[in-house]
Amino acid sequence: MKGVILAGGLGKRLSPLTKITNKHLLPIYNKPMIYYPIETLVDAGIKDILIVTGGHHAGEFLRLLGNGHQFGLKHINYTYQEGEGGIADALKLAEHFSDGQKIVVILGDNIIEKSIKKHVVEFNNQKSGAKILLREASDPQRFGVAEIKNKKIISIQEKPEKPKSNYIVTGIYMYDSQVFNIAKRLKPSGRGELEITDVNNAYIKMGNLTYNMLDGWWSDSGTFDSLLRASNLVVEGAKKPSRK
């Protein structure tokens, strides 16, 4: 399988920090944010990685990461998203890179504690469709929320005012090659973006979406509070013998 890291957008919620750099290059404790999703994919056995970036500071990724030797990679692929068309719009740029293979997609601001390798292996053995990783949250209205019945996801709502559960969709998604045709058929939401929630709901309608619960802690890093929280969690984790 191949890996895709979505690291575009302008990071407006983190302004003025993002006036001078891309959000995903900001530090989480002692490393740039983008290091963490790369390490997550490499740890899961994925060595062919595409970074989708955008904005005014895309060239800084190449300066920082080069060809990825520090992660044990032979090469890192890059592509550029113009504007802010949403997660699903950014994902469309990975079609040529995927070359018909299954892909593991991770948002560039997602920081996790434990390995996702077992979930990736399980999806690799899944005949077709998609898999997403969930976890419980105290503030589910900030995220995509999964409604589960009889151990199956029956719907996902994007940032609902009255969530139907506390199970949120983390920014880690696994898709077969159908995802690109699905993304091409999407219409912009009220925010003017192509929503990844609509992609996942399309797989639900096909009866082809599975899920696992994400182990350990998880944090996004898109706000000042979550950026601080992610750093604190990494500091605490650094005191433990292993992140596995």
VENPEUR-V448300 format. One record per helix or strand of 3 or more residues. SS is the DSSP state (a for helix, b for strand). FROM is the first residue (numbers start at 1). TO is the last residue. If there is no record, write none. Layout:
BEGIN
ss->SS from->FROM to->TO
ss->SS from->FROM to->TO
END
This chain:
BEGIN
ss->b from->2 to->7
ss->a from->12 to->14
ss->a from->17 to->19
ss->a from->23 to->25
ss->a from->33 to->43
ss->b from->49 to->54
ss->a from->59 to->65
ss->a from->69 to->71
ss->b from->76 to->81
ss->a from->87 to->92
ss->a from->95 to->98
ss->b from->103 to->107
ss->a from->117 to->124
ss->b from->130 to->136
ss->a from->140 to->142
ss->b from->144 to->149
ss->b from->152 to->158
ss->b from->167 to->175
ss->a from->178 to->185
ss->a from->196 to->205
ss->b from->209 to->213
ss->a from->224 to->238
END
